[in-house]
């Protein structure tokens, strides 16, 4: 009976310990994205955290939040059609949140030529 309890305890430890350790090595990146000239929020901007594959879209208030970002130094990039891309470097500390706010400048979008043919 004692061996069974020990086995169950070890199995539970094997399942839950890696998740707890992983959560300790991550933090959160939050912030807002606004238009530089009007300071109005930019909803739908794409926020990407370096090569982590993590990212988010800004909400209707221009706010974003990216969870479970590995601790360390990362480049946060923001882009949205019709505005210039921006980036900044942040240092994520495990268990904490870091803020990265952006003010994007409106830019013209260039289009390539389109050829239309009829059948």
C-alpha positions, 0 to 999 in steps of 0.5 A, spaced: 500 500 500 505 504 501 509 503 495 502 504 491 502 511 494 509 512 493 508 510 485 502 515 485 505 521 488 511 520 483 506 519 477 503 526 479 510 529 480 512 527 473 506 530 470 505 537 474 512 539 475 514 540 468 508 545 467 510 549 474 517 549 472 516 552 465 511 557 468 516 560 472 521 561 466 516 565 462 513 572 463 508 577 459 509 582 454 503 587 454 502 594 451 498 598 446 499 601 439 496 607 437 496 612 431 502 617 432 499 623 429 492 622 432 493 618 438 487 613 436 488 606 438 489 601 432 485 595 433 488 589 429 495 590 429 499 584 429 504 584 435 510 578 434 515 576 439 522 575 436 523 568 433 518 565 439 512 564 434 508 568 440 504 573 438 497 577 438 492 582 435 491 588 438 483 589 441 479 595 439 482 599 444 489 598 441 491 593 447 495 587 446 497 581 451 502 576 450 503 570 455 508 565 456 514 569 453 520 565 455 525 569 460 530 573 456 531 579 451 526 579 445 525 584 440 517 585 439 515 587 432 508 591 430 505 591 423 499 593 420 497 595 413 497 602 412 502 604 417 510 603 418 513 597 422 516 598 429 520 594 433 523 595 440 527 590 445 524 588 451 527 584 457 522 579 460 523 577 467 520 570 469 513 571 473 513 578 471 510 583 465 513 588 461 510 593 457 512 595 450 508 601 447 508 603 440 506 609 436 505 608 428 506 613 423 501 612 417 505 610 410 502 609 403 501 602 401 504 601 394 501 596 389 504 592 384 501 592 377 495 587 376 494 584 369 487 582 367 485 577 361 479 575 358 477 568 356 
